[in-house]
Amino acid sequence: MPSGFKSGNNSPVKIPKALSIANAQALTEKMSSIFNEIEDPRAEKNRVHLLTDIFIIAILSVIAGSRGWEDMHNYGLSKYEWLEEFFKIT
């Protein structure tokens, strides 16, 4: 019979610390440094948002259950104030 969420050795399951703003900023900076290596193929006049910000919002929105571009767009709009803490939003 499956054991559910219990670990196989009956030791307590470790629960990670809550994500703090400092940890989130460090994670955002690390992801940005990775994504900065990707060349932006868009024409200069079409660049309203940084490509790294688009990637990070896309990842966060998919984790939150987005299923397409419209969901990602709505996620970004609904989390705008929170995302402002991490990105240089203009």
SERO-4910 file (N, C-alpha, C, O; in steps of 0.05 Angstrom, whole numbers):
BEGIN
 pado doro    nc1    nc2    nc3   cac1   cac2   cac3    cc1    cc2    cc3    oc1    oc2    oc3
  Met    A     17    -24      0      0      0      0     18     25      0     38     25     15
  Pro    A     11     46    -16     28     70    -17     29     83     10     10     82     26
  Ser    A     52     96     15     55    109     41     47    138     41     51    152     61
  Gly    A     37    149     19     29    177     18     53    195     20     73    191      5
  Phe    A     51    215     36     72    235     39     94    227     59    113    242     62
  Lys    A     91    205     72    111    197     92    136    188     77    134    176     55
  Ser    A    159    193     89    184    184     77    187    154     83    176    144    103
  Gly    A    203    141     67    207    112     70    219    104     96    215     82    106
  Asn    A    236    121    108    249    114    133    236    125    158    248    125    179
  Asn    A    211    134    155    195    144    177    207    168    191    199    175    213
  Ser    A    227    181    179    238    206    191    220    229    182    207    228    162
  Pro    A    219    250    199    202    273    192    211    285    165    235    287    159
  Val    A    191    294    150    196    307    124    205    336    130    192    350    145
  Lys    A    227    344    117    237    371    121    221    390    104    217    386     80
  Ile    A    211    412    116    196    432    102    214    456     98    226    466    117
  Pro    A    216    465     72    234    487     67    225    513     80    201    516     86
  Lys    A    244    532     85    237    558     97    219    573     77    220    569     53
  Ala    A    204    590     89    187    608     72    205    625     55    226    634     64
  Leu    A    196    631     31    211    648     13    210    677     21    188    689     22
  Ser    A    232    688     28    233    716     36    239    734     12    247    724     -9
  Ile    A    235    760     15    240    779     -7    269    777    -15    275    778    -39
  Ala    A    287    775      5    316    774     -2    322    749    -18    338    750    -37
  Asn    A    311    726    -10    315    701    -25    304    703    -53    316    694    -72
  Ala    A    280    715    -55    267    718    -81    283    736    -99    286    731   -123
  Gln    A    294    758    -88    311    776   -104    337    762   -113    345    766   -136
  Ala    A    349    746    -96    373    731   -103    366    711   -125    382    708   -144
  Leu    A    344    698   -123    336    679   -144    331    693   -170    339    684   -192
  Thr    A    317    716   -169    311    732   -193    337    741   -206    340    741   -231
  Glu    A    357    750   -190    382    759   -201    397    736   -214    409    740   -235
  Lys    A    396    713   -202    410    689   -214    397    682   -240    410    676   -260
  Met    A    370    681   -241    356    674   -265    361    695   -287    365    688   -310
  Ser    A    361    720   -279    367    742   -298    395    739   -310    398    743   -334
  Ser    A    414    732   -293    441    729   -304    443    706   -324    458    708   -343
  Ile    A    428    685   -319    427    663   -338    413    672   -364    423    666   -386
  Phe    A    390    685   -362    375    693   -385    388    715   -401    383    718   -425
  Asn    A    405    731   -388    419    753   -402    437    743   -423    445    758   -442
  Glu    A    445    717   -422    462    706   -442    448    700   -468    460    694   -489
  Ile    A    421    701   -468    405    695   -491    402    721   -507    394    742   -497
  Glu    A    408    719   -533    406    743   -550    376    748   -556    361    730   -563
  Asp    A    368    773   -554    341    781   -559    336    784   -589    348    802   -601
  Pro    A    320    767   -601    316    769   -630    297    790   -640    294    795   -664
  Arg    A    284    804   -621    264    824   -628    277    849   -639    299    856   -632
  Ala    A    262    863   -657    271    888   -667    272    908   -644    255    907   -627
  Glu    A    291    927   -644    294    946   -623    268    961   -617    262    966   -594
  Lys    A    254    969   -638    230    985   -634    207    969   -621    188    981   -611
  Asn    A    209    943   -621    188    926   -610    194    917   -581    178    902   -569
  Arg    A    215    927   -570    223    919   -543    211    937   -522    223    958   -515
  Val    A    188    929   -512    175    944   -491    184    934   -463    187    950   -445
  His    A    188    908   -461    196    896   -436    222    881   -441    228    872   -463
  Leu    A    238    878   -419    263    863   -421    256    833   -426    237    823   -414
  Leu    A    272    820   -443    267    792   -449    270    775   -424    255    756   -420
  Thr    A    288    782   -406    292    766   -381    267    768   -364    259    748   -352
  Asp    A    254    791   -363    230    794   -347    207    777   -359    192    765   -344
  Ile    A    206    776   -386    185    760   -399    189    730   -392    170    716   -386
  Phe    A    214    721   -393    220    693   -387    212    686   -358    199    666   -353
  Ile    A    220    704   -340    214    698   -311    184    698   -306    174    681   -292
  Ile    A    170    718   -317    141    719   -314    128    694   -326    109    683   -315
  Ala    A    138    686   -349    127    662   -362    130    637   -344    112    622   -341
  Ile    A    154    634   -332    159    611   -315    141    612   -290    128    592   -283
  Leu    A    139    636   -278    122    639   -254     93    633   -260     79    621   -245
  Ser    A     84    643   -283     55    640   -290     49    610   -296     27    601   -290
  Val    A     67    596   -309     63    568   -314     62    552   -288     45    534   -285
  Ile    A     79    559   -269     78    546   -243     51    551   -230     41    534   -216
  Ala    A     40    575   -235     14    583   -223     -9    571   -238    -32    574   -230
  Gly    A     -4    557   -261    -26    544   -275    -33    556   -302    -53    548   -314
  Ser    A    -18    575   -312    -24    587   -338    -23    565   -360     -6    547   -358
  Arg    A    -40    569   -380    -40    549   -402    -34    562   -429    -35    548   -449
  Gly    A    -29    588   -430    -24    601   -455    -15    630   -451    -13    639   -428
  Trp    A    -11    644   -473     -1    671   -472    -20    690   -458    -12    708   -443
  Glu    A    -46    686   -462    -66    704   -449    -65    700   -419    -66    720   -404
  Asp    A    -63    675   -410    -60    670   -381    -35    683   -370    -35    694   -348
  Met    A    -13    681   -385     12    693   -376      9    723   -374     19    736   -354
  His    A     -3    735   -394     -8    764   -394    -25    772   -369    -18    791   -355
  Asn    A    -47    758   -365    -64    763   -342    -50    760   -316    -54    775   -297
  Tyr    A    -32    739   -314    -17    735   -290      1    759   -285      2    769   -262
  Gly    A     15    768   -305     33    791   -302     18    816   -293     27    831   -276
  Leu    A     -6    820   -304    -22    844   -296    -32    841   -268    -32    860   -252
  Ser    A    -41    817   -260    -52    813   -233    -31    814   -212    -37    820   -189
  Lys    A     -6    808   -219     16    808   -199     34    832   -203     57    832   -193
  Tyr    A     25    853   -217     42    876   -224     56    888   -200     80    892   -201
  Glu    A     41    894   -179     53    907   -156     75    890   -143     95    900   -135
  Trp    A     70    864   -141     89    846   -130    114    843   -147    136    843   -138
  Leu    A    109    841   -174    132    839   -192    149    864   -193    173    862   -199
  Glu    A    137    887   -187    152    912   -187    175    911   -167    196    925   -171
  Glu    A    172    895   -146    193    893   -126    218    880   -137    240    884   -126
  Phe    A    216    864   -159    238    849   -169    249    859   -196    272    855   -202
  Phe    A    231    871   -212    238    879   -239    239    909   -242    227    924   -226
  Lys    A    253    918   -262    254    946   -270    231    951   -289    235    953   -313
  Ile    A    206    953   -279    183    956   -296    179    986   -302    180   1003   -284
  Thr    A    175    992   -328    171   1020   -336    142   1024   -344    135   1046   -352
***
